[in-house]
Amino acid sequence: MFNSRFKKAFTGAMLASFGLLATQAVQAQEFPSKPVRLVVPYSPGGLPDTVARIVSQRLSEGLGQPVVVDNKPGGSGAVAANTLAQSPADGYTLMLTDGPMLAITPLVVRKMAYDPVRDFAPVSLVGKAPLFLAVNANVKANTLDELIALAKASSSGLNYGSSGLGSIHHLTAEAMNHALGIKVTHVPFKGSANSIPALVGEQVDMAFASPPSLMGFAKSGKVKLLAINSLKRSPLAPNVPTLAERIPGFDFAFNVAVLAKAGTPKSVVDRLSNEFAKALKFPDVVQKLELAGVDPIGGSSEQLADALRVEAQRVQAAGKAADLKAE
């Protein structure tokens, strides 16, 4: 009797398992049957938005369906993240974001409608993006060492601008200040669209910002590039040293990540991950991303999960050191 029930249960479980595999196989073959939405948690013109628009055309070709970039700024990324969290787990809504946003939002937003770990599934590690440390033309420092000496002078009163409280620009600066033992006053702005003009207009002394937003001003002499926050120098400005050359191991270049809703079938996630990897190998995509200051990777969902885990530890430590408080 027991053996008979066991055989029936086992047979039922096997059939269910085969049914699940068959369903996933069909989903992978049928996906996508309509346009895919790529949500970006920032306004048009920012680095994640630029990356999304560079990749979306080749991704559309690979998927055989349009990939529509949908900007959802606000709430330190929470608006876009909520959009993804409330969407069906079918792969038709994705989010392209910087990794630090996922780690920092819980520190600055008290009541969150989503869990950044539980509610999302990693899809693709698009690449890593560094930031330059720049000072305005009036600052009496042409090297990082000169800036450190200036900051340590009791009468310096240096300040720095960022794209907002809890942004990667803010946290990179705070991590650098802590490591170097200097004190520089934070002046938050609403986005890089406001912090960069403030730097160029000498309203703030220094700022971290993406290569594309600074290169033109550096060439015209309106800002000076003193360092980059990655482990390796940028081909866009190979003479600019890394902060790691002064602070061993310092790495705040951020991950550019693509996420799906948790529960999205693995076959669909794998299809998306593979198509992102293919798109990131096209020479035109690589060239455009490198000009945007992004080092293309095209890593798998597993690689992204590992990268985000390491990044979250580093960024949250910087956030706590900066005494970020949820509002």
C-alpha positions in Angstrom: 0.0 0.0 0.0 2.7 2.4 1.0 4.8 1.5 -2.0 1.8 2.1 -4.3 1.2 5.6 -2.7 4.9 6.4 -3.0 5.0 5.4 -6.6 2.0 7.5 -7.4 3.4 10.5 -5.5 6.8 10.1 -7.1 5.2 9.7 -10.6 3.1 12.8 -9.9 6.2 14.8 -8.8 8.1 13.7 -11.9 5.3 14.7 -14.2 5.0 18.1 -12.5 8.8 18.6 -12.8 8.7 17.7 -16.5 5.7 20.0 -16.9 7.6 22.9 -15.3 10.6 22.3 -17.5 8.4 22.1 -20.6 6.6 25.3 -19.6 9.9 27.1 -19.1 11.2 25.8 -22.5 8.0 27.2 -24.2 8.4 30.5 -22.3 12.0 30.8 -23.5 11.0 30.1 -27.1 8.0 32.5 -27.0 9.7 35.3 -25.1 9.5 38.1 -26.0 6.2 38.4 -27.8 5.8 42.1 -27.2 8.1 45.2 -26.4 10.4 45.1 -23.4 10.5 48.1 -21.0 13.8 49.1 -19.6 13.2 51.4 -16.6 16.0 53.8 -15.6 15.8 55.5 -12.2 17.2 58.8 -13.4 16.4 61.7 -15.8 17.5 61.6 -19.5 21.1 62.4 -20.0 22.6 60.7 -16.9 25.0 57.8 -17.3 22.5 55.0 -16.7 20.1 56.6 -19.2 23.0 56.9 -21.7 24.0 53.3 -21.2 20.4 52.1 -21.6 20.0 54.0 -24.9 23.3 52.7 -26.2 22.5 49.1 -25.5 18.8 49.1 -26.3 19.1 49.2 -30.1 21.3 46.1 -30.3 19.2 44.4 -27.6 16.1 45.0 -29.7 17.7 43.4 -32.7 18.6 40.3 -30.6 15.2 39.9 -29.0 13.3 40.7 -32.1 11.1 43.2 -30.2 11.5 46.9 -29.4 13.2 47.8 -26.1 11.8 51.0 -24.7 13.7 53.1 -22.3 11.4 54.5 -19.6 12.9 57.2 -17.2 11.4 57.1 -13.7 13.5 59.5 -11.6 12.7 60.3 -8.0 13.0 59.0 -4.4 16.7 58.1 -4.6 15.7 55.4 -7.2 12.7 54.2 -5.3 10.2 55.3 -8.0 11.8 53.1 -10.6 12.4 50.3 -8.2 8.7 50.4 -7.2 7.8 50.2 -10.8 9.8 47.0 -11.3 8.6 45.5 -8.0 5.0 46.0 -8.9 5.3 44.6 -12.4 4.6 41.0 -13.4 7.5 38.6 -13.1 7.6 37.9 -16.8 10.8 39.7 -18.1 8.9 42.4 -19.9 9.9 45.1 -17.4 13.5 45.4 -16.5 15.5 48.1 -14.6 19.0 49.3 -15.6 20.6 51.1 -12.7 23.8 51.7 -10.8 24.5 49.1 -8.1 24.9 51.7 -5.3 21.3 52.8 -5.7 20.1 49.4 -4.4 22.4 49.5 -1.4 21.9 53.1 -0.4 18.1 53.6 -0.8 17.3 51.5 2.3 19.6 53.9 4.3 17.9 57.1 3.1 14.3 56.0 2.6 12.5 54.9 5.8 9.4 53.3 4.4 10.2 51.3 1.3 7.6 49.4 -0.7 10.1 46.9 -1.9 13.1 44.8 -0.7 16.2 45.4 -2.9 17.4 41.9 -2.3 14.2 39.8 -2.2 12.1 41.5 -4.9 14.6 41.6 -7.7 16.5 39.1 -9.8 19.9 39.8 -11.3 20.1 39.7 -15.1 23.3 41.2 -16.5 26.4 43.0 -15.3 26.6 45.6 -18.1 29.9 47.1 -16.9 31.7 49.3 -14.4 31.7 53.0 -14.5 34.3 55.2 -12.7 34.1 58.8 -11.6 36.7 61.6 -12.0 37.6 63.8 -9.1 37.7 67.4 -10.5 38.3 70.8 -9.0 37.3 74.1 -10.5 40.0 76.2 -12.3 40.3 78.6 -9.3 41.3 75.9 -6.8 45.0 76.2 -6.0 45.7 72.5 -6.5 46.9 70.8 -9.7 47.5 67.3 -8.1 45.8 65.1 -5.6 48.6 65.7 -3.1 48.2 69.5 -3.4 44.5 69.1 -2.9 45.1 67.1 0.3 47.5 69.7 1.6 45.0 72.4 0.8 42.2 70.5 2.6 44.3 70.0 5.7 45.1 73.7 6.0 42.9 75.1 8.7 41.8 78.1 6.6 40.9 76.1 3.4 37.2 75.8 3.9 36.9 73.5 0.9 33.5 72.1 -0.2 32.4 69.6 -2.8 29.2 69.2 -4.8 27.3 66.0 -5.4 24.3 64.9 -7.4 22.4 64.4 -4.1 22.4 63.0 -0.6 23.4 59.3 -0.7 24.4 59.4 -4.4 27.6 57.5 -5.5 29.2 61.0 -5.9 28.5 61.8 -2.3 29.6 58.4 -0.9 32.8 58.3 -3.0 33.8 61.7 -1.6 33.0 60.8 1.9 35.0 57.5 1.6 37.9 59.4 0.2 37.8 62.1 2.9 37.7 59.5 5.6 40.6 57.5 4.1 42.7 60.7 3.7 41.8 62.2 7.0 40.5 65.4 5.5 37.3 67.4 6.1 35.4 68.9 3.1 31.9 70.3 3.4 29.2 68.5 1.4 26.9 70.6 -0.9 24.2 68.3 -2.4 22.4 69.3 -5.6 19.4 67.8 -7.4 21.3 65.7 -10.0 24.5 66.1 -11.9 22.8 68.5 -14.3 23.0 71.0 -11.4 26.2 69.9 -9.6 28.5 70.1 -12.7 27.5 73.7 -13.6 28.1 74.6 -9.9 31.6 73.2 -10.2 32.4 74.9 -13.5 30.8 78.2 -12.2 33.1 78.0 -9.1 30.1 77.7 -6.7 31.8 74.5 -5.3 35.5 73.7 -5.2 35.4 70.0 -6.2 33.1 67.2 -7.3 33.1 63.6 -8.4 31.4 63.1 -11.8 31.3 60.8 -14.8 34.0 61.2 -17.5 31.6 62.5 -20.3 30.3 65.3 -18.1 33.8 66.5 -17.3 36.0 65.9 -20.3 34.9 68.9 -22.3 35.4 71.2 -19.4 38.8 69.7 -18.6 40.0 70.3 -22.2 38.8 73.9 -22.1 40.6 74.5 -18.7 37.4 75.1 -16.7 38.1 72.2 -14.4 41.1 70.1 -13.5 41.0 66.3 -13.2 43.0 65.2 -10.2 42.1 61.5 -9.8 39.7 58.7 -10.7 37.9 56.4 -8.3 38.7 53.1 -10.0 41.5 50.6 -9.7 42.8 51.4 -13.1 43.4 54.6 -15.0 40.9 55.7 -17.7 41.9 55.5 -21.4 40.1 58.9 -21.7 42.7 60.5 -19.4 45.6 58.1 -18.9 47.7 60.7 -17.1 45.1 61.1 -14.3 46.1 58.9 -11.4 43.8 56.5 -9.5 42.9 57.2 -5.9 44.1 53.6 -5.3 47.6 54.8 -6.1 47.3 57.0 -3.0 44.8 54.9 -1.0 45.6 51.2 -1.6 42.5 49.2 -2.6 40.3 52.2 -3.1 37.6 51.3 -5.6 34.3 53.2 -6.0 33.8 52.6 -9.7 30.2 51.4 -9.7 28.4 48.5 -11.3 25.9 49.1 -14.0 23.3 46.4 -13.5 20.1 45.1 -15.2 17.5 43.5 -12.9 14.2 41.7 -13.4 11.3 41.1 -11.0 12.0 38.2 -8.6 10.2 35.1 -9.7 10.8 35.7 -13.4 11.3 32.3 -15.0 15.0 31.3 -15.2 14.7 30.5 -18.9 13.6 34.1 -19.5 16.4 35.5 -17.3 18.9 33.4 -19.1 17.6 34.6 -22.5 17.9 38.2 -21.4 21.3 37.7 -19.9 22.6 36.1 -23.1 21.1 38.9 -25.3 22.7 41.6 -23.2 26.1 39.8 -23.4 25.7 39.6 -27.2 24.7 43.3 -27.5 27.8 44.3 -25.4 30.1 42.6 -27.9 29.2 44.8 -30.9 32.1 47.1 -31.7 29.8 50.2 -32.0 28.3 49.5 -28.5 31.8 48.9 -27.0 33.1 52.2 -28.5 30.1 54.2 -27.4 30.2 52.8 -23.8 33.9 53.5 -23.5 33.4 57.1 -24.7 30.8 57.3 -22.0 33.4 56.1 -19.5 32.0 52.6 -19.0 34.1 49.5 -19.1 31.8 46.9 -20.8 31.5 43.5 -19.2 28.4 41.6 -20.1 28.5 39.5 -17.0 26.0 36.7 -16.2 23.3 36.9 -13.6 25.5 35.0 -11.2 28.4 37.4 -11.8 26.1 40.4 -11.2 24.8 38.9 -7.9 28.4 38.5 -6.7 29.4 42.0 -7.8 26.4 43.6 -6.1 27.0 41.8 -2.9 30.5 43.1 -2.7 29.5 46.6 -3.7 26.7 46.7 -1.2 29.1 46.0 1.7 31.5 48.8 0.5 28.8 51.4 -0.2 26.7 50.8 2.9 29.9 51.1 5.0 30.5 54.5 3.4 26.9 55.5 3.9 27.0 54.7 7.6 30.3 56.6 7.9 28.6 59.6 6.3 25.8 59.3 8.9 23.1 58.9 6.3 19.7 58.8 8.0 16.4 57.5 6.5 13.7 60.1 6.0 
